[in-house]
Amino acid sequence: MKKRSYEHTKIQRQGKERDQYTCQICGSNERSEGHHIFDYVYGGAADKENIVTLCHDCHNKVHKGLIDLLKF
C-alpha cells in the first residue's frame, strides 16, 4: 500500500482526537487506530467525518468482516 500523505495522517489523528482515542465499538483506549467508514481505496473521503476510532482488535475484526460498522 502506498504511504499516505501528511494531510491524510493529520485527518486520521483529528478523528481519533474527536473520539478521545476511544474505540467506538468496545470503549477501549488501548492501541487506537483511525478507520475509514467508507474505504479510502474505494473513494471514501480523507475527511475526519469519514474516520472512526477503533482499537486494534476491533479494527482487525472490521477488516475480517466480523463487525459491520454500517450495521453497528
C-alpha positions, 0 to 999 in steps of 0.5 A: 500500500502506498504511504499516505500523505501528511494531510491524510495522517493529520485527518486520521489523528483529528478523528481519533482526537474527536473520539478521545482515542476511544474505540467506538465499538468496545470503549477501549483506549488501548492501541487506537487506530483511525478507520475509514467508514467508507474505504479510502481505496474505494473513494471514501473521503480523507475527511475526519467525518469519514474516520472512526476510532477503533482499537486494534482488535476491533479494527482487525475484526472490521477488516475480517468482516466480523463487525459491520460498522454500517450495521453497528 
